[in-house]
């Protein structure tokens, strides 16, 4: 169950961060975007804390921040049409490799 909490925390963080991007580009729905940031991050931290009951802090935080960063970059690329450079892609790959190596 702890991994379900961790995955849910990652998705909530990606949602909150995506809403943060919308606060800078949407003027007529800014209040909803800000509410999305608050709810996304509150839920992310709550779910992350629940995952820490069974998962070591070092791995949970690395997985949460690293995977969240990678997924947020993917959202930026797919939804917000942001560019990913070769260096950025290698960095994301290194994040994923680092998280995997921590769990082995």
FENWOMO-V624997 format. One record per pair of residues at least 4 apart in sequence whose C-alpha atoms are under 6 Angstrom apart, sorted by the first residue. I is the first residue (numbers start at 1). J is the second residue. D is the distance in Angstrom with one decimal. If there is no record, write none. Layout:
I/J/D
I/J/D
//
This chain:
2/51/4.4
5/47/5.3
5/51/5.3
6/48/5.6
6/51/5.5
9/44/4.1
9/47/5.1
9/48/5.4
10/64/5.4
10/68/5.5
12/40/4.9
12/44/5.0
13/40/5.8
13/41/5.6
13/44/5.3
14/68/5.8
14/72/5.6
15/40/5.8
16/36/6.0
16/37/4.2
16/40/4.1
16/41/5.6
19/33/5.2
19/36/5.7
19/37/5.4
20/37/5.8
22/26/5.6
23/30/5.3
23/33/5.5
26/30/5.9
36/40/5.7
38/42/6.0
39/43/5.9
44/48/6.0
57/61/5.9
59/63/5.9
60/64/5.9
61/65/5.9
62/66/5.6
63/67/5.5
63/99/5.7
64/68/5.7
65/69/6.0
66/95/5.6
68/72/5.9
70/92/5.6
75/79/5.5
76/80/4.8
76/82/5.4
77/81/4.8
77/82/4.6
84/88/5.8
94/98/6.0
//
